[in-house]
Amino acid sequence: MSRLEQALFTIGDYLAGGAVGAVTAVGVRAVVSPQLDMVLAMLVGMAIGMIAHLVLTVLLAPVLDPFHVMVPGGLIGMYGGMMFAMRDTMQAHAGSLGHASLVGVVFGVVVVAGVRLYDRAIRGPVLPRRAI
């Protein structure tokens, strides 16, 4: 894989993570209200996040590396959905839909960066192959 292809995959990973985060945050904001029980809201948020993740993965996997779309996307959908739902039931948000989607994008990008960092730490430095 060329350096350009690697760079495009990396950019795509971050765009996909931001998209999953934004869709999850907006979906949770549309469904969860302050009157909803927090535990129920977290379960609903998790379901919304996982559905958003699966739909976006099906749409983006042909273009992006499926592994890097699936792993961070699942984390963003599940834990992001729970976090956004908890935040919305406690009315600890700024109120606007734009702010919710921006927080979702930032959350998604941070999770993708964390997964990439973890993946690099586990694999160690990758040395180029020598010709036999």
C-alpha angles and dihedrals in degrees: 000000000000124000090250091055091048091051092049091049090050093050089046091052091055093045091050091048091050091048093051090048094049095046090047094049094047092045092051091047090053095052109028119076131183090252092062118099110257096234092049089046091053091051091048090047091050091051092049091048094049092048090049089048094050095046093048091045091055090049097043104033094083089057100035136043103280095216094055091046095048104046101047091034092057091049092046093048098045103037096028091052091050093046094047091047092050090048093049095049090053091046088234094141131099092246105237124106090224091057091049092052092046091052088049092052092049092047091050094049092048092051092049090050090049093050092047091049091048091048091051093047092051095047096042122208113339111224121206115255118255121229113250 
